[in-house]
């Protein structure tokens, strides 16, 4: 079996990084009313520039985590 050098291994794995959107530095920076938090086990994409009543509905975290646009946040219930 051939040995793989560390730099080659690092280059191969560098494409496997997941980049998450930048999160607010403080939890209260974008306050979410309790009635709009997703239920336990679900997630919700939250747009800080939209009013609470115009946010998309909660859904499956595995699906939603791949659809978070820049500037939005994934909120876990």
N, C-alpha and C positions, 0 to 999 in steps of 0.2 A: 504494500500500500504506500502510495506517495505521501510525503509530508507537504502540507500547505504552509507557506510562509505567513507570518502574522500580517504584514502589509496587504498581501493578497486576500487573506481572509477578511480583513477590515474593509477592503474595497468591495468584496462580494456582499457583505452584510450591510453596507451603507445604504443600499436601496430598500432596506427593511425597516426604516425608521418611520414612525407615525408622528406627524406633526399636528398637534392639537391647537385650536384657536387660542389666542391669548385670553386669559381670564382676568377679571377685575382683581385688583390687589386687596380689596376689602369686600367682605361678603355683603355689606349694606350699600355698596356703591350702586347697585341696581336692585333696589328692594322689590321683591316679588310678593304680592299679597298672598296670604295663606290659602285662600280659596282658589288660587291659580297654580299652586304647586302640584306636580304630578303625583298620582297615588303611589304608594310603595311598590317598588319593582318596575315602575315605568319611568320614562323620561319625557322631556318636552324641550323643543327648541325654543329659546327665548330671544326675542329681538328687543334690545334695549330702547330702540327708537319708536316702538309701537305701544299703544295703551294695552293694559292687561286683557281687555275684552277682544282684542284683535290678534291675539297670539294663536298659533296653530295648536291643535289638540294634542294631548299626551299620546304616546305610543311606545312601541317596542324599542328598548335602548339599543339593541344590536343593529336594528335597521336605521334608527335616527342618527347614530353616531357617525355614519358615513355621509350624512346629508346636511351637516352644519355649515352654513355659508359664513364667509368672513364677516366679522362684526357681531355674530350671534353666539349664543352659549347653549350648551347642553346641560339641562338641569335634571338631576336624578332625584327621584322620589324615595 
